[in-house]
Structure formats: C-alpha cells, structure tokens
Amino acid sequence: MTPSATGSVARQIVSTRDLESSVVSGRHVLTQTHSFHHRLLRSHGLVDTPDNLVLLSGTGTTGDHGWVHAHVKLAKCLGLIVPSWAAPADWPIYRRDPYGVGWDWFLQGTDGQLTWCADGADRISALLGEQIDFTHVLAQYRQLVRSERGAA
C-alpha cells in the first residue's frame, strides 16, 4: 500500500478528482469561494488526505459547505460527514461521479481514486446501525442540488 498524499498535494489530487466542482451541487468552484471539507471533521485530528477531503462551494458557514455543517445527520447519511470512530476510506459517499454527469455512491481511496460502491446505502445503514429511508434522504439532497443550481 502506498502512503496517502497529505497537505497541498492531497488538495491538488482532490481538486482534480472532483473536477474543480462541488461534489454536492456540481457547480464549478475555482472562480468563486470554495473550500476543502474534511469528512472526518478536523476536530477529530485527521490530516488532509484524499479519502477525507471533498471540494465544496462556500465556506464552513456558506454555500454547500455551510449546508453540510448545518445538516449533520443528513450529511452523515450521505457520507459527507464520517463519524469519529470510522475511517473515511471505508465510509461510502453519495457524490458527483468522476465524469461529472450524475451522482452515485463511491468509496474515496487514500490515493484519490473513486471506486463505485453499489451497496453504499446499505453500508451506511449497517455502519450507523439503523435503517435509513434513503428515498427521503436523497429527495432532500436533490432539493438542495436544485436550489443551489437555481442560485447560480
């Protein structure tokens, strides 16, 4: 296993992997306020690594990044926030695909690669130890994406 990239190298890998766009709304972000969100929150002490980072519009209080921090339970169900006891590389995330044409479940590797995760919703339910109504979760998520695109 190769060691994970960290710091500015990890951020460059993530920016490229995420197509310089927010993984939530799909909006191209490099010409506007954007940030790298830590799925396993920085308060838990993890460094910047590709499996733990996603590119989002806004800051921790604005845009997609602000939405994630304002909706922690929903963000956790979508894999945008990882519990302190879990490893980001093992926690599926519902995100923009690597081609920029849609959204699906993926695992984010420590090398920055995305691996399709067909059973992402089932894994999240098992990891959280509860049955989650993903029809409702994804409906809320799609509503956000539509409203963000309308605000662009």
C-alpha positions in Angstrom: 0.0 0.0 0.0 1.4 3.4 -0.9 1.3 6.2 1.7 -1.5 8.7 1.3 -0.8 12.2 0.0 -1.2 14.9 2.5 -1.4 18.7 2.6 -1.2 20.7 -0.6 -0.5 17.6 -2.7 -3.7 16.0 -1.3 -5.7 19.2 -2.1 -4.4 19.2 -5.7 -5.4 15.5 -6.1 -8.9 16.2 -4.7 -9.4 19.3 -6.9 -8.6 17.3 -10.0 -10.6 14.2 -8.8 -13.6 16.5 -8.1 -13.4 18.2 -11.5 -12.8 21.6 -9.7 -16.5 21.4 -8.8 -18.6 21.0 -5.7 -19.4 17.3 -5.1 -22.8 18.4 -3.7 -24.2 20.9 -6.3 -21.8 20.2 -9.2 -21.1 23.9 -9.5 -17.6 24.8 -10.8 -16.0 26.5 -7.8 -12.4 27.6 -8.6 -13.6 31.1 -9.7 -15.7 31.6 -6.5 -15.5 31.0 -2.8 -14.8 27.3 -2.2 -13.2 25.1 0.4 -12.0 21.6 1.1 -14.4 19.9 3.5 -13.0 17.3 6.0 -15.4 14.4 6.0 -13.9 13.2 9.3 -14.1 16.6 11.0 -10.8 18.3 11.8 -11.8 18.4 15.4 -11.1 14.7 15.4 -7.5 15.3 14.4 -7.2 13.7 11.0 -4.8 15.3 8.5 -5.7 16.4 4.9 -5.8 13.2 2.8 -7.7 12.5 -0.4 -10.1 10.0 1.2 -11.1 12.5 3.8 -11.4 15.6 1.6 -14.1 16.8 -0.9 -14.3 20.1 -2.7 -17.4 22.2 -1.9 -18.7 25.7 -2.7 -18.6 28.2 0.1 -17.0 28.1 3.5 -17.9 26.2 6.6 -20.9 28.5 7.1 -21.9 29.4 3.5 -22.7 27.5 0.2 -22.6 23.7 0.0 -20.0 23.6 2.8 -22.3 25.6 5.1 -25.2 23.3 4.2 -23.2 20.2 5.2 -22.4 21.6 8.6 -26.0 22.8 9.1 -27.5 19.4 8.3 -25.1 17.0 10.1 -27.5 14.0 10.3 -28.4 14.2 6.6 -24.7 14.8 5.7 -23.7 11.7 7.7 -26.3 9.6 5.9 -24.8 10.8 2.6 -21.2 10.2 3.7 -20.3 13.8 3.6 -19.6 13.6 7.4 -17.8 10.5 8.8 -18.3 9.6 12.5 -15.2 9.9 14.7 -14.9 6.1 15.0 -14.9 5.4 11.3 -12.2 5.6 8.5 -13.1 7.9 5.6 -11.8 5.4 3.0 -14.3 2.8 4.3 -17.3 5.2 4.6 -19.3 5.5 1.3 -20.2 8.9 0.0 -23.1 9.9 -2.3 -21.4 12.4 -4.6 -20.8 13.6 -8.1 -19.4 10.9 -10.3 -15.8 11.2 -11.7 -17.2 12.1 -15.1 -19.4 15.0 -13.9 -22.6 13.6 -15.3 -24.5 12.4 -12.2 -24.4 11.3 -8.6 -23.9 7.9 -7.1 -22.3 6.0 -4.2 -18.5 5.8 -4.1 -15.6 5.0 -1.8 -12.8 7.6 -1.9 -9.4 5.9 -1.7 -6.4 7.2 0.1 -4.8 7.6 -3.4 -7.6 9.9 -4.5 -9.3 7.3 -6.7 -13.1 6.8 -6.6 -14.5 3.3 -6.6 -18.2 2.7 -7.4 -20.0 1.4 -4.3 -23.3 -0.3 -5.5 -24.3 -1.1 -1.9 -23.4 2.4 -0.4 -26.8 3.0 1.1 -26.9 -0.5 2.7 -23.3 0.0 4.1 -24.2 3.4 5.6 -27.3 1.8 7.3 -25.2 -1.0 8.7 -22.4 1.3 9.8 -24.8 3.6 11.6 -26.8 0.6 13.0 -30.1 1.9 11.9 -32.5 1.5 8.9 -32.4 4.8 6.9 -35.1 5.9 4.5 -32.8 6.8 1.6 -35.7 7.7 -0.6 -36.4 10.6 1.8 -32.6 11.4 2.3 -32.0 11.6 -1.4 -35.1 13.6 -2.0 -33.8 16.2 0.4 -30.4 16.1 -1.2 -31.8 16.6 -4.7 -33.9 19.5 -3.5 -30.6 21.1 -2.3 -28.9 20.5 -5.6 -31.8 22.0 -7.5 -31.9 25.1 -5.2 -28.2 25.5 -5.5 -28.2 25.4 -9.3 -31.1 27.9 -9.3 -29.0 30.3 -7.2 -26.0 30.1 -9.6 
